[in-house]
Amino acid sequence: MFRFLAQRPEHTVQLHINDQEINVPAGSSVWAAMAVAGETTTRLSSVSEKERSAYCAMGVCFECLVEVDGVPNRQACLIEAREGMQVKRQEITQESCLPYLTPNSTEISPDEVVQVFDVQREKGASC
């Protein structure tokens, strides 16, 4: 369904999208790589659990959120594909978010919340 216009790109990068190996022209966005790979579902809606995908593909709508190298909530349309990158569709649902959103939750301690943010910072996320 999707293809790159360049017939034979001079430089390519190899990445993994949902465990599928793909080569794309250097400079391609993660979203472009996903589209060419046929992996257009970026996440599930946290409320309806329906499949979501890129809408604007230019960084405005936030529908293209994926996990990149273990860091969630990255906009696939704004991130350049890099060699060896691991991209995964997000499996976030209302139930999986609940312990993090409930201020008085007994399912997760404040120390565990801090640990989650520390791990994400180590991976390059800005929390």
BELRAVEN-V420460 format. One record per backbone hydrogen bond with DSSP energy under -1.0 kcal/mol. NH is the residue of the N-H (numbers start at 1). CO is the residue of the C=O. E is the energy in kcal/mol with one decimal. If there is no record, write none. Layout:
nh: (NH NH)
co: (CO CO)
e: (E E)
This chain:
nh: (13 15 16 17 18 20 22 24 26 28 30 31 33 34 35 36 37 39 42 45 49 52 66 67 68 69 71 74 76 78 81 84 85 87 88 90 94 97 98 100 101 102 105 113 114 115 116 117 118 119 120 121 122 123 124 125)
co: (24 22 85 20 87 17 15 13 11 25 79 76 29 30 31 32 33 34 52 50 45 43 74 88 71 86 68 66 64 75 28 14 82 16 67 42 46 93 94 97 97 98 102 109 110 111 112 113 114 115 116 117 118 119 121 120)
e: (-2.6 -2.6 -3.0 -2.9 -3.3 -1.7 -2.7 -2.4 -2.7 -1.8 -2.6 -2.1 -2.0 -2.5 -2.6 -2.3 -2.0 -2.4 -2.1 -3.1 -1.6 -2.8 -2.5 -2.9 -2.5 -3.5 -2.0 -2.6 -1.9 -1.3 -3.1 -3.5 -1.9 -3.3 -2.7 -2.3 -1.3 -1.5 -1.5 -1.4 -1.3 -1.7 -1.6 -1.8 -2.1 -2.0 -2.1 -2.1 -2.5 -2.4 -2.0 -2.3 -2.1 -1.3 -1.6 -2.7)
